[in-house]
Amino acid sequence: MMTLKRFRVTNFRSVMDSGWIDCDDITTLVGINEAGKSNVILALWKLKPVRDGEIDPLHDMPTKEYSTWRSTPEKIVFIAAEFELDNTLVDKIIDLCYCDREAASTVNIQRRYDGIYLISFPNYKKFQNIDSAIIKDIIIKANTQLEGLKEKTKAETGIKDKVSDSYKKILDYINKKESLNVTDLDAIEKIYPVNLVRSATSEIFPNINSTMAAISDAFAVLNPVNPSSNEEVRRLIIKEMPSFVYYSNYGNLDAQIYLPHAVKWLNGEKVDGISNESKVRTLRVLFDFVKLNPKEVLELGKDPIRIVEDRYGTKVEKKPTDDEIAKATEQKAARAILLNSASSDLTRKFKEWWKQGDYIFRFQADGEFFKIWVSDDKRPEEIELERRSTGLQWFLSFFLVFLVESQEAHKGAILLLDEAGLSLHPLAQKDLIAFFDNLAATNQIIYTTHSPFLVDTSNIDRAKVVYSDQDGLTVVSSNLRASDDKLNEKSIYAVHAALGLSVSDILLQGCQPIIVEGPSDQNYLNAIKLYLIRNQKFMPKMEIVFIPSGGVRGVPGVVSIVSGKNGELPLVILDSDQSGRDAKKKLLSGLYHASPERIIEIAEFSDIENCEFEDMIPIDLMKRPLDRLFRDVEDEDFFDVLLENEAIIPQIEMFAKRNKIELRKGWKVELSRTVKQQFLKVSNLPKDYIEIWEKLFEKFNF
């Protein structure tokens, strides 16, 4: 019911102010060791942990501030998160406090060191004025309706004319104004016909009452109800806020499990004073996943030995009877069938996730020991799990914990994974990204890494760089470009290395590179690619990788890197604005003079003059982010003045300038990220756009 859109860590360990960190279904925090990645997600975990996660001022407050802040924890906020609410929750809030829908759509939740939550709704605002045309329309409709009504009693004689005269006076008053405020409501109420004789059978008084109610409702936006002031709303928000699960130790499974110990551990008991929580957790989900009860497995495997006492108190061992032997044999056969079934179930489901081999698992119960054996297509002989790679052990444990707990104890929770998959082979780390994509269908994920293999180059916008500034404090940035700031150079290396690896994939694995101007075009094209493939509208002959060149001037440098061994130039896609046309001329006069067909211009697919890639995107996918961008504009709505057959980017920039809205650097990239998220959530888009995309992508299959 609530989706995390962004969060901000302040005053927590090495993080004085992370700045707002935008979140997708999957968010990657990339940085070297000791950059502060763990501190960022630990603070978020403590917003609402599933378990543990107690606030500890001694260790959580920045060391240099502890002596000052420890006596006033109620003044220090350490985490803030902004959530988008779904329609069901918005409706509940509106029912509780009668606020407007926009105000109830987004909530900001902060937590202080004393554990108290601070709730606010950033979209809530008081309007200074309303459009006079709204009231004018109400009066005109009321007057039209009044003309068809009758005065039914003598007492009502002349009332109709008085009401009509009042309506006309209100219209005369309104016509002199473009907008109205609360003082105008007082003026209208003084003109309004209220001191009239009422009749139970009157047709006129319902008209008077409903019209005044409509006027009052129209003016109500000048003093809306703030949902954060409603205690029931506050309790509802805290209740519905998703919990956070923090993982740093995944508890690899042992190949051999002593069942009596397992039974005690799973009952919460310690064995010889030792309690290995991470392994116990993995054991629990293993038995839950394969629907086995360790106590049942233990009981079914007992040998039929009868020990009795004679009349003198001496224990005498007697041989089991034939019936006891038959029963024990049947129980062991049942246990074998149960274990074989569980083994097949795990083998089948694990194949859906693990792509680094075709593994077969076999569970064996040997007396009081439970063993896990593994074989695969390359090594058909069975080997105990602990003798296989640590990567396989980790992934199996990880697979079990997340697949079980995300559906049960952690259902709907936001998963925070600290340095996930470091023991995996690089190719297996790439498979882990696919695992995350599947898991994100039920749980948002934020994970930290310093491995380039765990940076998804198809969704590079998900990555944020974490590094230390000159004072040793943690900084989080969405800027993935190389810059003059040498402090983030090492942390950003993993992102650049990931992009370099994707280029290596192109050279070594036969992928097709397509150069685009910037990351916004890359986002749009990746979204379209995924949409077309998902809906069986396009089947690439080889993997397509869109590479941003950092602007048209960067195209030649990127071309020199990704050109194939045979010297064939990669495709280039350019906008059809002035800079795009100039870049095309330059490329045609130089590097691409013999290969003009390898330059694709957006104008080939659009009749809009000076079109850019944004003009190939359905406007409905842009409505939400643009509404947010212009939320402070009161006098006009962007979509009311939008001209359909003109390029949208210049219109956005002109609208912003006219309304004194500053478009911050990188706003086009932010817009493309949000639109890309919308792509992944819709199944039906306008056919004319899909046909254009199909024509564009047909050019890639040659």
Phi, psi and omega in degrees: 000344179227132180246127179289119180261327178193161177213164183216126180258131178223147170056039183229111178052244183272003185251106175277322176197108181284343193076169181288131179249111180289143183237141171251192173300325175231130180232134183248125174256113187252133177181163180286169175300145180071010177284338180109015181301314182298319181298325180297313183278337175295320178297317179295321177304320185282000172295316175198081183286146175296316176209160185057215177070029179295145177287128184233088184307324182301319183257341184267330177288145175305133186307316185289344181256352189302314183298330180277319188271341189299332181274351180227057182296337181289350181262350189249117174269133180247345180211139174226138181222141179247126183243145172262132185262143177280171187299324181298315181289323176300316179298321179297319181293318179297320178296327183280326187225002174058035175275173178280160188297319181298319180297327185272359189279337184224137179232143176250126181240124177244156174227137180261171180292343175273005176089354183283141177266141174247121185249131175214159180240101188296338180276353179288131176204151176266131177274143177275330185216160168236157180291127181298336180298332179297312180290322178302316180297319178299314182293317180298316179295320179295318181293322177296317178294323181300325183299332181268002181266159183242149172272111191271342181230165178297325180297336181273352184305126178089349182294320182303317179294322180296318179295315180299321179296321178295319178299319181294321178295322178295318179297318177300320180293316183291322185299343180273356186231142175274329179221162184231148175234190186296330178292330177291328176297319177300317180296318180295320180296328178289326178283331190297140182284095181248332184269062180240152179291129183263149179226141183295332183262007187294141171269345188273320184296323173301325178295317180296314184293314182293327179292317179294323178296320179295321178295316179298319179297321180295322179280347184298335180294344179285344179218063184290159177280130177275114184298335181291345179273356181263120185295324178295322178296317180300315179295321180298316181297315180295323179294316185275347178302130180297147176278164181243135179243124182254129178235128171228340179231121188259359172061073180304141179288146170276151178289329181237126184241125178278111190300318178302322177292319180300317180299315180294315179302315183289343174268007178084010180268156175265149177248115183054036178076006183250132175227107179267092189297319183294319179287323178299319179300316180290323176301315182300313182289331176299308182292325176294317184297315183267008175057047176243148175248116184302328178293320179295318178299320180294315183293320182293339184264003183289140177282149183278066178261127182255123176245124182235165176249136176276182186290348178264006178086008179273133178282128181236128178271126179244149177294145179292153177283167178299322180296318179294320178296316180297319180294316179296320179298317180296319180294319180292324177295320178296320179295320180296318179296318180298316181291321178296319179296316179295322179298315180297321180296315179295316180302313182296314184286327180293327179300331181291340185250318187266122184252001184266041179137158181257092190266145176238127180255144175224126176266136179228135174251118181239099185062240181263011181249140177247122185242150177240120179249148182227138171222166177211178185296331180275328179232086186292341178288139183286139178228143178298145185307318185291346177267357174274177184298149176297332178297315178295318178300315181296313185294322178297314179297315179300314179303312182294312183300311185286321182293323180279307187289329180292337178268346185238263185300329185252020183301124180081355181286159175265126188264127180247111187248117183264115179052054180290142168071020183294334181275359181277151172298148181310319179292326177290328176297324176295322176296329179297326177299318177295323176300315179299319180301318178291318182293330182292349176295335181242339184219131170294146183230134169234121181230150178256150178198158167237012181264128177296338181286345178257015173258118183280105184288342175282344179226055186296338179293346178284343188274137173235142182264133179245127180208171180259138177276188185294342178264004181082011180267149185283135179235139176240132184221144174270356182281107182263006181276150173294142183216183178283350182282103183287346184291328182263007186299316182289321180292321183285347182302320182300323179292312180295324177295321178298317177295322176296323178294324178294326175293320177300320176303320181298313185287320189265335186243009174075026175285162182255116178276139173229122186270131177239167186291316186206179184295334179293316176297321178300316179298313181298315183292321176296320179296316180295317179303311181297321180295313182294318179294316181299326181260016175056039177261348183205136177231103183293143177287334175211165181298133180257129179239121178267124186244117177287140183260000181074032183106162186298332181289342181272355184301310183303320180295319180291321179302320182295334181278317191261358178299140181292170181297332180276005177080007181291131183283143177285161174292147176232132176249127183236145171294163180254026171279183186299317182294324178293318179294320178296320180295321179298315179301318182293318179293321181291333180274354181229257188303323186254022184298331179261000183225056182297334182291347182268006172251121181252127179251140183302330181300340177296341187238005182215142178270359183283131180290140180058036186289150174235178187297332178300336180283355176258011182248133177305133185298332180298330179287343180262350188300313184297308180296326180286325174300320178291320180300324185248028184296336182273357178278122186258330191274339180208156179254132184303320185284346174282334183253000182293130177263121189294325187262022176235153181304135188281325184299312177299327179292320177297314182295320179293318179298317179297316180296317181296327182257014175057042175258124180275119176276111185288160181301133179086012184296328180293324179292318178299318178300315182294325178298313181295318178297321179298320177297322178296321179306316186289348184255351183252154178245334181239124177232162183306135184298324183295325177290317180299320179297321177296314180298319179299318179296319178297312185287339173298330179291342180276339181266090179222000000 
